[in-house]
Structures are given as C-alpha cells and as structure tokens.
Amino acid sequence: MERVHFDVCGPFSTTATTKHGYYVISSDDFSRKCWIFFRKKKDEVLSKFVEFKELVEKETSEKLKFLRSDNG
C-alpha cells in the first residue's frame, strides 16, 4: 500500500441496466491488485474512497501511504 492509483471514469452516454454512469478503479503499484467500483453519480466517489481505504487497510494491516489521482 505504498502507492495506490485512483481514477474516476465517466460519465458514459450509455448506462448499464443498473444505471451506473461512472466507475472508479484503484490499483496498488506493488501488488498490481485492482479494485473497481460502479457509481451512479460522481459525487458518490468520496464516500466510496473512504470505504475502500478502510477495507484495504483492514485486509492488509497496512496504512495507505500515497494516493495518486488525476484530480477527477
């Protein structure tokens, strides 16, 4: 969990049957493990990041040290 990349993609012109217009992808530089989360609105991204951070820190027993994003 040295460096995690976090990217928001969307909005998409065609939504899935569940009406998700965005997705958030996170990847760990070292392990190359990726997580993907689907969101209906862009303003849901921060709450999903907080949830993701808690999940990963609990699973790995390590703190997230550096988050890299394109400010999306």
Buried (B, 14 or more C-beta within 10 A) or exposed (E): BEEBBBEBEBEEEEBEEEEBBBBBEBBBEEEEBEBEBBBEEBEBBEEBBEEBBEEBEEEEEEEBEEEEEEEE
